[in-house]
Amino acid sequence: MTTKEKREHARGSVDIPVEFVVRGRLYQGRIKNINRGGRITIREVNKGGVFIESEMSFSIGQNVSMTYQSPSFFGEENRIGKIVWISPHGIGVKFGKP
């Protein structure tokens, strides 16, 4: 089974600046991929998550609160999620239910 076949939701490539808070500390990074939960717009995401490019060190299981400009409706999006995987280049965040 390939990585693509293991994904629960389709992935869309983006490059969006993001501010996010982990353990009360503010960070800046870039959202590089968004799992859209089978929907077309970021605004309507109710499942899925994002990959945030960041060179800071985090741990799996940490809660994340993030704010970014949604390209789908030209407004600010606020999401809450949990770090589900880490890499040397960033973190994978799974969204919580809105």
ChimeraX commands (.cxc) that place a marker at each C-alpha (Angstrom):
marker #1 position 0.00,0.00,0.00 radius 0.5
marker #1 position 1.39,3.41,-0.95 radius 0.5
marker #1 position 1.33,6.51,1.25 radius 0.5
marker #1 position -1.29,8.00,-1.06 radius 0.5
marker #1 position -3.58,4.98,-0.52 radius 0.5
marker #1 position -3.21,5.25,3.29 radius 0.5
marker #1 position -4.47,8.85,3.41 radius 0.5
marker #1 position -7.98,9.29,4.73 radius 0.5
marker #1 position -8.45,12.66,2.99 radius 0.5
marker #1 position -7.27,14.24,-0.25 radius 0.5
marker #1 position -4.28,16.54,0.08 radius 0.5
marker #1 position -3.95,19.98,-1.48 radius 0.5
marker #1 position -0.67,21.87,-1.83 radius 0.5
marker #1 position -0.61,25.41,-0.50 radius 0.5
marker #1 position 1.92,27.88,0.86 radius 0.5
marker #1 position 0.22,30.01,3.53 radius 0.5
marker #1 position 1.83,31.90,6.42 radius 0.5
marker #1 position 0.48,30.73,9.78 radius 0.5
marker #1 position 0.76,31.83,13.39 radius 0.5
marker #1 position 0.30,29.03,15.87 radius 0.5
marker #1 position 0.40,28.59,19.61 radius 0.5
marker #1 position 1.82,25.53,21.38 radius 0.5
marker #1 position 1.94,25.46,25.19 radius 0.5
marker #1 position 1.19,29.19,25.40 radius 0.5
marker #1 position 4.03,30.24,23.09 radius 0.5
marker #1 position 3.47,31.93,19.71 radius 0.5
marker #1 position 5.30,30.58,16.63 radius 0.5
marker #1 position 5.29,31.42,12.94 radius 0.5
marker #1 position 5.51,28.94,10.10 radius 0.5
marker #1 position 4.03,28.06,6.73 radius 0.5
marker #1 position 1.21,25.67,5.93 radius 0.5
marker #1 position 2.43,23.55,3.03 radius 0.5
marker #1 position -0.29,20.90,2.70 radius 0.5
marker #1 position -3.92,20.77,3.73 radius 0.5
marker #1 position -6.02,17.61,4.00 radius 0.5
marker #1 position -9.39,18.85,2.88 radius 0.5
marker #1 position -11.62,16.16,4.33 radius 0.5
marker #1 position -13.12,15.43,0.92 radius 0.5
marker #1 position -14.34,19.01,0.50 radius 0.5
marker #1 position -13.25,21.71,-1.90 radius 0.5
marker #1 position -12.55,24.72,0.30 radius 0.5
marker #1 position -10.38,25.18,3.36 radius 0.5
marker #1 position -13.22,27.07,5.01 radius 0.5
marker #1 position -15.36,23.93,5.04 radius 0.5
marker #1 position -12.78,21.59,6.54 radius 0.5
marker #1 position -14.27,19.47,9.30 radius 0.5
marker #1 position -11.76,16.64,9.18 radius 0.5
marker #1 position -8.16,16.40,8.10 radius 0.5
marker #1 position -5.30,18.64,9.02 radius 0.5
marker #1 position -2.21,20.48,7.84 radius 0.5
marker #1 position 1.53,20.20,7.55 radius 0.5
marker #1 position 3.19,23.23,9.11 radius 0.5
marker #1 position 6.74,23.89,7.97 radius 0.5
marker #1 position 8.79,24.90,11.02 radius 0.5
marker #1 position 12.27,24.18,12.30 radius 0.5
marker #1 position 11.22,24.42,15.96 radius 0.5
marker #1 position 11.06,21.31,18.15 radius 0.5
marker #1 position 7.65,19.95,19.19 radius 0.5
marker #1 position 6.24,16.69,20.55 radius 0.5
marker #1 position 3.51,14.39,19.32 radius 0.5
marker #1 position 0.30,14.95,21.24 radius 0.5
marker #1 position 0.78,18.67,21.88 radius 0.5
marker #1 position -2.27,20.86,21.23 radius 0.5
marker #1 position -2.01,23.56,18.57 radius 0.5
marker #1 position -4.13,26.67,18.02 radius 0.5
marker #1 position -3.54,28.31,14.64 radius 0.5
marker #1 position -4.59,31.37,12.65 radius 0.5
marker #1 position -4.07,31.81,8.92 radius 0.5
marker #1 position -5.57,33.60,5.93 radius 0.5
marker #1 position -7.88,31.24,4.08 radius 0.5
marker #1 position -7.39,31.52,0.31 radius 0.5
marker #1 position -10.87,30.07,-0.26 radius 0.5
marker #1 position -12.85,32.93,1.26 radius 0.5
marker #1 position -10.24,35.68,1.76 radius 0.5
marker #1 position -10.66,35.82,5.50 radius 0.5
marker #1 position -8.95,34.66,8.64 radius 0.5
marker #1 position -9.31,31.03,9.69 radius 0.5
marker #1 position -8.81,29.83,13.26 radius 0.5
marker #1 position -8.33,26.12,13.89 radius 0.5
marker #1 position -7.43,23.88,16.81 radius 0.5
marker #1 position -5.64,20.57,16.41 radius 0.5
marker #1 position -3.11,18.15,17.80 radius 0.5
marker #1 position 0.40,17.28,16.60 radius 0.5
marker #1 position 0.19,13.73,15.22 radius 0.5
marker #1 position 3.62,13.46,13.58 radius 0.5
marker #1 position 6.88,15.36,13.41 radius 0.5
marker #1 position 9.72,15.64,10.92 radius 0.5
marker #1 position 12.92,17.68,10.72 radius 0.5
marker #1 position 11.00,20.12,8.49 radius 0.5
marker #1 position 7.80,20.59,10.47 radius 0.5
marker #1 position 4.74,19.07,12.11 radius 0.5
marker #1 position 1.62,17.25,11.01 radius 0.5
marker #1 position -1.46,18.62,12.77 radius 0.5
marker #1 position -4.81,16.84,12.80 radius 0.5
marker #1 position -7.75,19.19,13.24 radius 0.5
marker #1 position -10.14,18.75,16.13 radius 0.5
marker #1 position -13.88,18.92,15.49 radius 0.5
marker #1 position -15.05,22.51,14.92 radius 0.5
marker link #1:1,2 radius 0.2
marker link #1:2,3 radius 0.2
marker link #1:3,4 radius 0.2
marker link #1:4,5 radius 0.2
marker link #1:5,6 radius 0.2
marker link #1:6,7 radius 0.2
marker link #1:7,8 radius 0.2
marker link #1:8,9 radius 0.2
marker link #1:9,10 radius 0.2
marker link #1:10,11 radius 0.2
marker link #1:11,12 radius 0.2
marker link #1:12,13 radius 0.2
marker link #1:13,14 radius 0.2
marker link #1:14,15 radius 0.2
marker link #1:15,16 radius 0.2
marker link #1:16,17 radius 0.2
marker link #1:17,18 radius 0.2
marker link #1:18,19 radius 0.2
marker link #1:19,20 radius 0.2
marker link #1:20,21 radius 0.2
marker link #1:21,22 radius 0.2
marker link #1:22,23 radius 0.2
marker link #1:23,24 radius 0.2
marker link #1:24,25 radius 0.2
marker link #1:25,26 radius 0.2
marker link #1:26,27 radius 0.2
marker link #1:27,28 radius 0.2
marker link #1:28,29 radius 0.2
marker link #1:29,30 radius 0.2
marker link #1:30,31 radius 0.2
marker link #1:31,32 radius 0.2
marker link #1:32,33 radius 0.2
marker link #1:33,34 radius 0.2
marker link #1:34,35 radius 0.2
marker link #1:35,36 radius 0.2
marker link #1:36,37 radius 0.2
marker link #1:37,38 radius 0.2
marker link #1:38,39 radius 0.2
marker link #1:39,40 radius 0.2
marker link #1:40,41 radius 0.2
marker link #1:41,42 radius 0.2
marker link #1:42,43 radius 0.2
marker link #1:43,44 radius 0.2
marker link #1:44,45 radius 0.2
marker link #1:45,46 radius 0.2
marker link #1:46,47 radius 0.2
marker link #1:47,48 radius 0.2
marker link #1:48,49 radius 0.2
marker link #1:49,50 radius 0.2
marker link #1:50,51 radius 0.2
marker link #1:51,52 radius 0.2
marker link #1:52,53 radius 0.2
marker link #1:53,54 radius 0.2
marker link #1:54,55 radius 0.2
marker link #1:55,56 radius 0.2
marker link #1:56,57 radius 0.2
marker link #1:57,58 radius 0.2
marker link #1:58,59 radius 0.2
marker link #1:59,60 radius 0.2
marker link #1:60,61 radius 0.2
marker link #1:61,62 radius 0.2
marker link #1:62,63 radius 0.2
marker link #1:63,64 radius 0.2
marker link #1:64,65 radius 0.2
marker link #1:65,66 radius 0.2
marker link #1:66,67 radius 0.2
marker link #1:67,68 radius 0.2
marker link #1:68,69 radius 0.2
marker link #1:69,70 radius 0.2
marker link #1:70,71 radius 0.2
marker link #1:71,72 radius 0.2
marker link #1:72,73 radius 0.2
marker link #1:73,74 radius 0.2
marker link #1:74,75 radius 0.2
marker link #1:75,76 radius 0.2
marker link #1:76,77 radius 0.2
marker link #1:77,78 radius 0.2
marker link #1:78,79 radius 0.2
marker link #1:79,80 radius 0.2
marker link #1:80,81 radius 0.2
marker link #1:81,82 radius 0.2
marker link #1:82,83 radius 0.2
marker link #1:83,84 radius 0.2
marker link #1:84,85 radius 0.2
marker link #1:85,86 radius 0.2
marker link #1:86,87 radius 0.2
marker link #1:87,88 radius 0.2
marker link #1:88,89 radius 0.2
marker link #1:89,90 radius 0.2
marker link #1:90,91 radius 0.2
marker link #1:91,92 radius 0.2
marker link #1:92,93 radius 0.2
marker link #1:93,94 radius 0.2
marker link #1:94,95 radius 0.2
marker link #1:95,96 radius 0.2
marker link #1:96,97 radius 0.2
marker link #1:97,98 radius 0.2
view
